[in-house]
Amino acid sequence: MSSKYDFVKVKVVRSQRAPSAISVTTPSSPAVTSSPPLSHYYILSRFAIAKVLSFSGLPDSVAQRIAMQLKKTLVDEGHLELDDERLRQELAVLMTNSGPEVGPQHIRYVNLLTTLNYRRLPVVVMVNGAPQSGKGQLARRLMGRLNGNHVADVDVLWDVLSPIIPKTETTPSATGENAAHRKWLASEWLLALRQLVVPSADVLTASGLTPDGYHPVATAASAERDNNITSNVPSRNNDRRGGLPVWLLDVIWDEFVSRCDLLEAVACRDILDHTAKGKTMAVVGSYLFLPRLMRRLAVDRAAAALSTAPSDPENFIVIPYFVEHSDHQRRAWLRASLQVKGGRRRDLHDTSSRLTAAARLDDDANILCALARFIQERLQLANRSQSETSSTSPPMREVQATWLSGGESLDSVVDKMHQDVLTEIERALSSSPCSADDATTLSSSAQVVAVSSPNYSLQ
């Protein structure tokens, strides 16, 4: 809702360095006070002030009230042109007198965010996890708190790129399976998990499963097909994990890794383009190996350092998270989602099935839960092994997606992550060689600011 004060413009003059009074003394004159050289100005926006206050951890209603009171005070007192230091002083006074909701830590965080803005030091929050783990929901909610307007969803990027990727013949041969057929089979299972539907009867049959109850198929035809398989996979009928054949999980993981390899360069380019503007952003998706992505970011940033504009930030703060589910949480979430979506695809609804609707729903949830658990374990293993080989990558923070199964609320989890981000910003700025009052660009060495803190789990 607009106010009459919004029609009055307040000009805030910004200096190249943080504005401060400079005492000048000459032999023939007394000490006088002059201002530092001014570079440019901007028009004060109470909505932008409210966003910064929300970033500091204040509730939205309190942030909007303080921002409105700041604009009203400046207009009523006739301060229609002032420097940014005076603006910060006025804001600090209002925050101090705004009641018990505003504490000293909020004023400290506002000062930190002002320094962050002067240095144009971006914050990149990376959220990784298995499909259907709630990572996208978490990242978007967190970016709303951090005043970030860009969430790069790598999984959506794959949905956009996959139709234009050249495809080979996917029809299986009569006696064996070629690479194209295995790729088709893995893609169908990954698509089923992403869309929360069960694969078609053809996919289940090709996977060695019966459409009713997912029992393994062990026939003479399948044995002959096993003998013709040229890929290095375990026995197709005996080795199973969570209801899925181990050979199928290996095929799915190979396809998963190939997608990670393809999307890594695209995600890296997107991160560098947005951090060059000094903007906070989030990168979210399943098709990511975060330690490897962070190493590539450092290398690509160093390679582009010579062509980077002097005003571009040459460092950024990276905070990686891994969202995980327990089996109980995942199964309950998948079963509820499948029930809302109507369960299986229509070509699997067989009226002659001996399974009840509830039993069929349980089987569907169990089979997708096994696949999601497998991908989560492989992702965690890959991320940990890659982190051990890199001394510069920040540690992965593990977050339990309890809000999907009726546990801790999403807002409570986001509150903890929000506080964690503020703490890491404070740590990164305090360990930076630049002074807190220095608004000039950082050093010319291109590197990722690696913030370090122990892993924790939000239970």
N, C-alpha and C positions, 0 to 999 in steps of 0.2 A: 504494500500500500504506500502510495506516495505521500509526501508532506510538502507544505509550503516552503520548507527549508531546502527541499531538493531543487527549487528553481533559482536558488542563490548559489553562485559558483565560488568556491574557495580555492585559491591558487596555492599550491605547495611547491616551493622552490627546492630543488634537490641539487646538492653539490657533488663534486666528483668524489670527495671523501665525506665521511659522516660529519654533518655541520657542527661546528663548535666555535666558540668565541676565541679569537686570537689576540693576545695582548701585544701591541706594537709600541716600542719606546725609542724615541730619538733624543739626541743630546740637547736639543733646544726646545723640546716640547714635552709636556707630561704624557703619561701613558694613555693611549686611546684604544678603544676597542673597535675592531673591524671584522667583517665577515669574510670567510674564505671565498674564492672565486666561484661563481654560480654557473652551472652548465645548462640545466633545463628545468622545466616545471611540469607538473601534472595537476589535473583538477581532482580534488578530493571526492571520493565516492564512499558514502557510508556503507554501501553494500560490500565493497572491497574490504573496508575496515572490519565489518562483521565476519567476513570469511577468515581473515587473519585471526580474529579472536576465537572463532570456532576451531581453527587449526591448533590454537594453544590449549584446547581442552575445555573451553567454556561451553555450556549449553547454548543452543541456537537462540533461544529467547533472550538470554542474558547478553549474548554477543550483539544482537540486534538492538537491544535497549541501550547499551553503552555506545554503540556506533551512532545511534540517533542523538543521544545526549551530547556527544562530542561535536557533531555538526551544529546542533542548536546552540551550544556554548560559543563556538567560534563565530557564528553569524551574529548572535546577540551582542557579543563583545566587540564586534567590528573587525575581527581578525580575518579579513578576506584575502590576505596575502601573507604567508609566513613560511619559515623554512622548516625542513623536516625534523630538525632537532626540537623545535618548539612544539611541533605536532606530537612528537613522542612524549614530551613532558606533560602536555595537556591530557593525553590519553592515560598516562601513568597516574595522574591525579584522579581522574574519573574512575579508573579501575580500583584505586585504593579506597575510594569512598563509595563503592558500589555494593557493599554488604558482604555477608559471610560467604556468598557463592564464589567470590573472587579472592584467590589467595596469592601469596607472594610468588608461588611457582608459575602462576599464569602471567604475571608481569615479566618474570624472567624468560618465559618461553616466547612472549611477544617480542622482547628484545632480541632473542636468538633468531626468530623468524625474520626480523628486520635485517639482521646481519646476513642471514641466508639470502635474502632478496638482494642486498647490496652486492654480494659476491656472485650472484646469479649461479648459485651452487645447486644443481637439481638433486632431487631425491627419487630414486628408482626402487619401487617395491616390487619384488618378484614373488609370485605365488604359484607353486607347483603342487601337483598331486594327481592321483588317479582320476579317471573319468567319474563323474557323478559323486564327487567328494565335497561339493559346495564351495570350491575355490573361487569361481567367478562371482558368486553372490557376496562372498567375503571381500574380494578385492574391490568391487564397485562400492560397497558400503564404506570401506576404509578410505577410498579416494574422495568420497563425499565429505569425509571429515578433514582430509588433508588438502582440500581445495585443488585437487587434481582433476583435470578435465579430459584425460586421455587414459583409457585402459586398453592395452594391446592384447587382444585375446587370440592366442596362437591357434587354438582349436577352430575358432571361427575362420581364421585365415586359411586353414587347411580346407574348410568347407568351400571357400571361395576359389582356391587354387586347384582343387582336385578335379573339377570338370574339364579344365584346360590342359591337364597333364596327359601326355600321350599314353594311350593304353594299348596293350597287346591283346591278342586273342585269349579269352578267359574260359573257353569251353574245355572241360577236362577230357583227356583222351580216354579211350575205352579200357586200356590196361594199366594206365599209370597217371601220374600227376606231374605236369610241368610247372615251371616257376610261375608262370602267369596264373595258373589255377590256384596255387598256394597263396599268391598275392590276393586273388579274388576272395578266397576263403577267409583269410585274415581280415580283409577290409569289411566283409559282411559282419563278422563278429564285433569288430571295433565300432561299426556303425550301429549295430544292435545295442551295444552298451551306451553309446552316446545318445541314442534316441529312446532308450528304455523300452525296447521291444525285443521279442525273441526272434532269432533268425528263421527264415522260411524252412519248409520241410526239405527242400533241396540242399540247403546249407547244412542242416543237421545230418542228413544222410551222408553227405560228402565228408562230414566230420567224424563219421563212425558212430553216430548216436541215433537212437530211435526217436521219432517225434513225440512219442507218448512216454514220458517218464525219464527220458535221456539215458536209457540203458545202452551199454555198448553193443555194437553189432559185430558178431564174430561168425562170418560165413566163409564159404569157400571162395566167393568172389572177393571179399575183403582181404583174405589171406593172399590171393594171387596179386591183388593190387599192392599189398605190402611188399611183396617180393620184387615188384617193379619200381618201387620208390628209389630214386637215386640220391635223395637228400640224406644227410647224416642225422637221423632222428631215432629216438628209442622205439621199442616195440609199440605198435599202434593199438593193440587190443588190451594189453595187460597193465601198462603203466598209466595210471590216472591220478589226477590231483583235483580234489574238490568236484569230482564228477566230470571233469574235462580231460581228454587224453593229453599226456605230456607232449607228444609230437605236435598236437594242435597249438598248445601254449607256446612252444618254440617257434612255430610258424608265425603266430600272432606277434610275438616279441620282435622277430626279425623285421616285420612290416612296421611295427611301432618305432624301432630304432631308425629305419630308413626315413620315416616322416620327420623324426627329430633332426636328422642330418639335413634334410631339405629345408626345413623351416628355420634353422638356426641362423643362417645368413640373413634371411628376411627380417627376423626379429631383431637381430643385431643392428641392421640398418635403420629400422624404425626407432630403436632406442637412441641411437646416435643423432638422428634427425631431430628428435624432440628435446633431448638434453642440450643440444646446441642452442636452443632457445631459452634455456634455464628453467624449464617447466618440470614440475613434479608429475610423475606418471607411474602406472602399474603395468607389469607384464604378467599375464596369467595364462595358464594352459597346461595340458598334460604332456604335449610333445616338446618337452624341454629337459635338458640336462643342465641345471643351473650352474654348477662349477665350471663346466666347459664353456657355457655361454659367457660367463663373467671373464674368463681368460681371453676369449675371443674379443670381447669388448675392449679390454685393455690393449690388445695387439692392434685392433683396427683403429682405435683412438690415437695410438702412438703413430701409426702410419699416416693418419690424416692430420697430424699436428702442424705440419708445415703449411698446409693449405687452409688452416682454420683461421677465421677472422679473429683479430685481437680481442674483440669483445665477447667471444664465445667462451663458455666455461670449459675448462680443460680437466676438471675433476667432477665426479659426482658420487653421491652416497648411495651405496647399494645395500638393501636390506632384504635377504631372501627368506621365504617361508615355505614350509611343506605342510599341506593340509592332509591329515590322515584320518581314517575311520577304523574303529574296532569292528570285528566281524559282526557282533551283535547290532551295533549302530548301522552298519552298512546294509545288513539283511533286512532290518525293519524299515529302513528308508526305501530300499528297492521294492520291497513288497507293497508298501503303501503307494509308491509311484506307479507301479505296474497295475495296481487295482484301479487307480484313477484313470490310467490310460486304456483300460479295458483288457489288460493282460496280453495274451499272445496275438500274433497276427491272425487274420481270418482264415488263412489256408491251413492253420493248425487246429482250428476248432472242429473237433471230430465228435459227433454225437454218440459214436460207438465207443468212445474212450471209457476205460474203467476208472479213470481218475475223477474225483469230485472237483468242482471248481476251486475249492480251497486248496486241495492237494496239488492241483495243477499250478495255482498261483505260487505255492511254496516252492515247487520245483523250478519254476521260472526265476524266482528270486534267488534261489540257491545257485543256479548255474551262472547267472550274471554276477552274483556276489563272488563266486570263485574266480571269475575272470578279473574283476576289479581288484580283488585281493592280490592276485598274481602280479598285476601291473604295478600296484603300490609297492609290493616287496621288491620287485626288480628296480623300480625307480629309486627307492631308498638306498638299495645296495649300490647302484651306479653313482648316485650323488655322493654317498659317503666315500666310496673308493676314489672318486675324482677329487674330493676335498682333501683327502690325505696326501695326494700328490701335488697339491698346490698350497704354498705357504701364504699366498696373498688373498685367497678367496675367503670372504667372511663366512662364519659358521651358519649352517642351516637351522632355522628355528622351526620346531615342529608344533603344529596346532591341531588339537583334537576337534573334529567337526561335531561337537555334541549337540548343537542346536537342531540338527536334522532329525534327531531321534528323541526330541523332547527333553534334552538335558539343559546345559547352560545356554542361555539365550544368545542370539547372534549379536545383539547390542553389547552384551557383557564381554564377549570375545573381542569385538571390535574395539571396545574401550581399552582392553589390555594391550592390543596391538598398537593402538593410537599412542598410548603412553610409552610403549617401547620405541616407536619411531621418534618421538620427541626426545627421549633419552639418548638415542643414537645420534641424533642431530647435534645435541649438546656435546656429546663426547667427540664427534668428528670435528666440530668447530673449535673445541678447546685444545685438541691435539694438532690442529692445523698450524703451520708456521706463521700464518698471517695474523696480524693483530685483529682484535674484535672490532676495532673502529675503522679498519682499512676496508674501503669499498672498491679498491682496484682489483684487477683480475688476478687470478692465482698464478703460481709459477708456471713456466712454459713446459715443464715435464708432464706428459699425458699419463695419467694413472687413475685407477679407480680407488677412491677412498675406502679402504677396507675397515669397516667397523667390526670390532670383535667383542662378543659377549657369549657366555655359556648358553648352550641349548636349554630350552625349557618346554614344558608341555602345558597347555592351558586346559586344565581338567574341569 
